[in-house]
């Protein structure tokens, strides 16, 4: 077990800005439709795909109300099932299309400068609510992945923040304890969840504000 302190950070809207909007979703739909119809013989229309996707997302958002998390493969598998194409379309391939194309992501302004400074203060980890691992591609694309010892994503655990299981799994992976762990997030509910499992936790809008709070606490 490491003697260094561990600092866990939120990802979306804290390290990176996420844009999920009708334009990004349409981009993903177009790519997915091409893939699906190449395997299913051109059976699916744009409207049919959009409806099947919307129906599944409504079910997914309902399930999230108790902090349950689904994987992207499960979401896409249900969409393919709604289209009546079970066994005819590769669900992992469709899931890959959506996870990489249904949103845009870019670092918050303070992230490039503040992240190396934060890494000097302790071992870094991410605790993120996502049904997939697109953050790995995004972090690697900006050469930020090297700063993190662990990345814990809700789809891997089956629960989203503020459920205690995801914080506990993050600490298990980092081989640390609540007494040596700090969590930083822009979301008060997530901060409360970390505190409930014994972690020190701070609310901050970005890494620059988080650094100030850590240095003065």
Secondary structure, DSSP 8 states (H G I E B T S, - for coil): ---S-EEEE--BTTTEEEE--HHHHHHHHHHHHHHHHHHHTS---HHHHHHHHHHHHHHHHHHGGGTB---HHHHHHHHHHHTT-TTTS-HHHHHHHHHHHS-EEEE-TTHHHHHHHHHTSSEEEEEE--SS-HHHHHHHHTT-GGGEEEEEEHHHHTB-TTSHHHHHHHHHHHT--GGGEEEEES-HHHHHHHHHTT-EEEE-SSHHHHHHHHHH-
